[in-house]
Amino acid sequence: MARRNASLKPHLNQIRTWVGEGVTDIWIAHQLGSTPASIAAFRRQHGLTRGDGEAAPLAPAVAAAGRHNSHSSGGQIQALSESVIAM
C-alpha cells in the first residue's frame, strides 16, 4: 500500500528528538505513517543529523525501535529490519 506523503513539519521537534537519539528513518516513518525516503529528505531539508554526525543511515537500529515503541510492534520492526538488512 502506498503511503500518502503528509506534511512532516508539524512533527519537526519530535523528529529532531528521535534523530538526536539515533532512531532510524524506518522507525520514524513507521511511527508517522510516512516513508523512510520522505523522512530522510525532510531531515536533509532541516539539517537534522544523527547524534554521531551521520547524515542519513537507513539501516534500522532494533534496540532504538524497541526502546521507543509504544505500540508493541517491536517484533514487526525487527522482522522488517532483518528483511531490509538481508537485501
Backbone hydrogen bonds, N-H to C=O, Kabsch-Sander energy under -0.5 kcal/mol:
donor,donor_aa,acceptor,acceptor_aa,energy
6,A,4,R,-1.8
11,H,8,L,-2.2
12,L,9,K,-2.0
15,I,11,H,-3.0
16,R,12,L,-2.8
17,T,13,N,-2.1
18,W,14,Q,-2.6
19,V,15,I,-3.0
20,G,16,R,-2.3
21,E,17,T,-1.5
22,G,18,W,-0.5
22,G,19,V,-1.4
23,V,18,W,-2.4
25,D,57,P,-0.8
28,I,24,T,-2.4
29,A,25,D,-2.8
30,H,26,I,-2.2
31,Q,27,W,-2.3
32,L,28,I,-2.1
33,G,29,A,-1.0
33,G,30,H,-0.5
34,S,29,A,-2.5
39,I,35,T,-2.2
40,A,36,P,-2.7
41,A,37,A,-2.4
42,F,38,S,-2.5
43,R,39,I,-2.7
44,R,40,A,-2.3
45,Q,41,A,-2.5
46,H,42,F,-1.6
47,G,44,R,-1.0
48,L,43,R,-2.6
49,T,47,G,-0.6
50,R,54,E,-2.8
51,G,19,V,-0.8
53,G,50,R,-2.1
62,V,60,P,-0.8
65,A,61,A,-2.1
66,G,62,V,-2.4
67,R,63,A,-2.0
68,H,64,A,-1.9
69,N,65,A,-0.7
70,S,68,H,-0.7
77,I,73,S,-2.4
78,Q,74,G,-2.8
79,A,75,G,-2.4
80,L,76,Q,-2.4
81,S,77,I,-2.9
82,E,78,Q,-2.7
83,S,79,A,-2.0
84,V,80,L,-2.3
85,I,81,S,-2.5
86,A,82,E,-1.9
87,M,83,S,-0.8
87,M,84,V,-0.7
